[in-house]
Amino acid sequence: MLSARAIAGVLVGLAVLGAAPARAGGDWNDKEVRWRNYQDGLAAAKKDKKPVCLIFYTEWCPHCANYSAVFHDPKVVDMTKRFVMIRLDKDKETDLSKKYAPDGEYIPRTFFLSSAGVLDADIHAPREQYKYFYDEKTPASVLAGMEEASKKLR
């Protein structure tokens, strides 16, 4: 028979395991959004003459996990088809993260690049600070950025 202390320990352990997120870093809707790595993405953008949507995230970031849910919205999923979608883990792609940090290396950051891979720093969220941090709770702001980029970039 287990002691009360042992039972309490098991219950605390189960509570901690149950509280862990189902998927670290978020669920970026890999089934409907075609995410690519950096090199393959840039090559596809050049070949297909499509702009790039480049996102930096990390596995441990709660804002990234929230933002990932935006990519389940049907309008966002539809809009991703106009882009080559690249998602990079900032912790694993440190050199690229530094390259794409016009206002800092915060996360998540979303950038729009031409099909030639050139960053258009003028396309960003409507904010003064952390310009490339789109609303993590609703799709409207990233949809506006995608719409602007799809009209402006080729």
Secondary structure, DSSP 8 states (H G I E B T S, - for coil): ---HHHHHHHHHHHHHHHHS-SSTT----TTTS-EE-HHHHHHHHHHHT--EEEEEE-TT-HHHHHHHGGGGSHHHHHHHTTSEEEEEETTT-HHHHHHT-TT---SSEEEEE-TTS-B-TT---S-SSSTT---SS-SHHHHHHHHHHHHH--
